[in-house]
Amino acid sequence: MIVPGRAASLRPMPEFLSDGWFHAMADAARAATGVPADLDLVIQQVVDDVDDERGAWYVAVRDGSVRLERGRHPAPSITFTLDLATARGIQAGTASAQGAFMAGRLRVGGDVRVLLDQQSGLQRLDDVFAEVRSTTTSPQASGDGAG
């Protein structure tokens, strides 16, 4: 992919939940800047019809730094659980997290107040992963998202 505003470069487009996708997301987390120093939380993501090695990861934010790790955190602040089809739709922008929640396809566990109390910081986290999200491929029905 050629990234506008930069010297021409080709980047592979990672497939959702593949090793390449995970590494790109982890790199974006490590490179994050401007994350509020007072934001202290762990957001667990679980795609419940995929094995934990690929379908469970968390974003830990503390002291202005962000890290993304595979697996399940022992004490996440909040947990989002959904199936693969819903996760692919949200990732691809063809479905919204709000719509999935209202339809019962996205379940939220843990301290839901975090979503309200930390809205501006959470918006900044969304921005951290925007470039990876925009270059991720998401096959609709073929395979299980691994690659």
C-alpha positions as CSV (number, residue, x, y, z in Angstrom):
1,M,0.0,0.0,0.0
2,I,1.2,3.5,-0.7
3,V,0.8,5.7,2.2
4,P,-0.2,9.3,1.2
5,G,2.2,12.0,2.4
6,R,5.1,9.6,2.8
7,A,7.8,8.4,0.5
8,A,6.3,5.6,-1.6
9,S,6.5,2.3,0.2
10,L,4.8,-1.0,-0.1
11,R,3.3,-2.5,3.1
12,P,1.6,-5.9,3.3
13,M,-2.0,-5.7,4.2
14,P,-2.5,-7.9,7.3
15,E,-5.5,-10.2,7.5
16,F,-7.6,-9.7,10.6
17,L,-6.4,-11.8,13.6
18,S,-3.3,-13.1,11.7
19,D,0.2,-12.8,13.2
20,G,0.8,-9.9,10.8
21,W,-2.2,-8.1,12.1
22,F,-1.3,-8.7,15.7
23,H,2.3,-7.5,15.2
24,A,1.0,-4.3,13.4
25,M,-1.4,-3.6,16.2
26,A,1.3,-4.2,18.9
27,D,3.7,-1.9,16.9
28,A,1.0,0.8,16.7
29,A,0.4,0.5,20.5
30,R,4.1,0.9,21.3
31,A,4.4,3.9,19.0
32,A,1.4,5.7,20.5
33,T,1.8,9.3,21.5
34,G,-0.5,11.7,23.2
35,V,-2.3,9.1,25.3
36,P,-3.4,10.8,28.6
37,A,-1.0,9.9,31.4
38,D,-3.9,9.5,33.8
39,L,-5.6,6.8,31.7
40,D,-5.1,3.5,33.5
41,L,-7.1,0.6,32.3
42,V,-7.0,-2.8,30.6
43,I,-9.4,-3.5,27.7
44,Q,-9.9,-7.2,27.0
45,Q,-11.1,-8.3,23.6
46,V,-12.4,-11.9,23.1
47,V,-13.6,-13.4,19.8
48,D,-15.4,-16.3,21.4
49,D,-15.5,-18.7,18.4
50,V,-11.7,-18.5,17.7
51,D,-9.0,-20.1,19.9
52,D,-7.5,-17.8,22.6
53,E,-4.1,-17.6,20.8
54,R,-5.7,-15.6,18.0
55,G,-9.1,-14.6,19.4
56,A,-8.1,-13.0,22.8
57,W,-6.0,-10.0,23.3
58,Y,-5.9,-7.0,25.5
59,V,-4.8,-3.4,25.4
60,A,-3.1,-2.1,28.6
61,V,-2.8,1.6,29.1
62,R,-0.8,3.1,32.0
63,D,1.3,6.3,32.5
64,G,0.8,7.4,28.9
65,S,2.0,4.2,27.3
66,V,0.0,1.5,25.5
67,R,0.8,-2.1,25.0
68,L,-1.1,-4.9,23.2
69,E,-0.7,-8.5,24.3
70,R,-2.2,-11.8,23.2
71,G,-4.2,-13.9,25.6
72,R,-6.4,-13.1,28.6
73,H,-5.5,-10.5,31.2
74,P,-6.1,-11.7,34.8
75,A,-8.0,-8.6,35.8
76,P,-9.2,-6.5,32.9
77,S,-11.1,-3.2,33.5
78,I,-13.6,-4.1,30.8
79,T,-14.1,-7.0,28.5
80,F,-15.7,-7.0,25.0
81,T,-16.8,-10.5,23.8
82,L,-18.2,-11.1,20.3
83,D,-18.2,-13.7,17.6
84,L,-15.9,-13.7,14.6
85,A,-18.5,-12.5,12.0
86,T,-19.4,-9.5,14.3
87,A,-15.7,-8.8,14.9
88,R,-15.0,-8.8,11.2
89,G,-17.9,-6.5,10.5
90,I,-16.8,-4.0,13.1
91,Q,-13.2,-4.1,12.0
92,A,-14.2,-3.7,8.3
93,G,-16.6,-0.8,9.2
94,T,-19.6,-2.6,7.9
95,A,-21.1,-2.9,11.4
96,S,-20.9,-0.7,14.4
97,A,-20.0,-1.7,18.0
98,Q,-23.1,0.1,19.2
99,G,-25.4,-1.8,16.8
100,A,-23.8,-5.1,17.7
101,F,-24.3,-4.3,21.4
102,M,-27.9,-3.4,20.9
103,A,-28.5,-6.6,18.9
104,G,-26.8,-8.7,21.6
105,R,-23.8,-9.7,19.4
106,L,-21.3,-7.7,21.5
107,R,-21.3,-8.4,25.2
108,V,-19.6,-6.1,27.7
109,G,-18.3,-7.2,31.1
110,G,-16.4,-5.6,33.9
111,D,-16.7,-2.0,35.0
112,V,-18.9,-0.4,32.4
113,R,-18.4,3.0,34.0
114,V,-14.9,3.0,32.4
115,L,-16.6,3.6,29.1
116,L,-18.3,6.8,30.4
117,D,-15.6,8.1,32.7
118,Q,-12.7,7.6,30.1
119,Q,-14.4,8.6,26.9
120,S,-11.8,11.1,25.7
121,G,-8.9,8.8,26.5
122,L,-10.7,5.9,24.8
123,Q,-11.2,8.0,21.7
124,R,-7.4,8.6,21.6
125,L,-6.9,4.8,21.8
126,D,-9.2,4.3,18.8
127,D,-7.0,6.8,16.9
128,V,-3.8,4.8,17.8
129,F,-5.0,1.8,15.8
130,A,-6.7,3.7,12.9
131,E,-4.0,3.1,10.3
132,V,-3.8,-0.6,11.0
133,R,-7.5,-0.9,10.9
134,S,-7.7,0.9,7.6
135,T,-5.2,-1.5,6.0
136,T,-6.5,-4.8,7.4
137,T,-8.2,-7.3,5.2
138,S,-11.1,-9.2,6.5
139,P,-12.3,-12.2,4.5
140,Q,-16.1,-12.6,5.0
141,A,-16.5,-16.3,5.0
142,S,-13.3,-18.0,4.0
143,G,-11.2,-19.5,6.8
144,D,-11.1,-18.4,10.4
145,G,-9.2,-15.2,10.2
146,A,-5.8,-16.8,10.8
147,G,-2.9,-16.4,8.5
